[in-house]
């Protein structure tokens, strides 16, 4: 039995996604910038995905810019905006629980002379709109807050933040990392006052190596990738037709049955949370209110057992989980998110992230709970010896 519970790291492609990727690689292989029929054929896939994404977000097609994934989208949003508006000011606001694609980009901007304010979060991982607003200065040009935390699932109040910061200072650019939120929530950048939003394809059963950045038409980040002037000169490079086509198919399918998928994932999460809460030495992390946390992420510490040991013990039973963010796994400093919410070193060393998809079943959760009931006492006895 194979049980995949690491969907916050990546998801299995839909069959339809793989089919369209194969079709475009073998048939619609023209360069979409070419003027002949094969180029026009390839470009039609690019345009179709833009229509799908624009309809999902209720924005304009021209505001969708394809990238190589969430990391590039985050980097471009932050660096491109900071450089574009540095004459207005060089102050940026973000939080202590951002993905490395954001935090590393902010670190680079700090080295270039930008002043970056990193806001703390509470024990459940929340930053409030009031916190963000109180940090705004005359020279603040950019605010970046993720929508769903990739490690503990906290659903940040980005709509409230967007509304309040723009009321105080209308020319602030508000960026939201929605990599873990897109496909799980109905997101409306216009009503939520989001100016820039990053999304990745492989988190929604799409291909790896593709994503997009929503850029409100009033915002003009400088391009970071220069060359042939594709995508209106904003992001050069030959368009990834197979990836973009797969992204469109995956996004369309996710949103065609969003409520059903979300209910299924939340049921799995609640079943696992209830089972873990009844086990000795297990500490759950993240919001207690299920409405304020992602329906598909659950993080817990199994005190007395190192996460890597438990991860491989579960793997031996065909269960695949994570010891944290896939993008932070090899960093010795540990999880910035668990540090920010006040976890002890022992809690951080024993933390496991379970993450689900629409393909996860309650039968699989039951099997996982039973495996944990068998594994944990054995591992703890071994460690005590």
ABEGO torsion letter per residue (X at the ends): XBBBAAAAABBBBBAAAAAAAAAAAAABABBAABABAAAAAAAAAAAAAAAAAAAAAGBBAAABBBBAEAAAAAAAAAAAAAAAAAAAEABBBBBAABBAAAAAAAAAAAAAGBBBBBBBBBAAGBBBAAAAAAABBAABABBBBBABBAAAGBBBBAAAAAAAAAAABAABBBBBBAAAABGABBBBAAAAGBABBBBBAAAAGBBBGBBBBBBBAABBBBBABBEAGBGGGABBEBBBAAAAAAAAAAAAAAAAAAAAAAAAAAAAAAAAAAAAAABBGBBBBEBABAAABBAABBBBBBBGBBAAAAAAAAAAAGBBBBAEBAAAAABAAEBAAAAAAGBBAAAAAABBBBBBBAABBAAAAAAAAAAAAAAAAAAAAAAAX
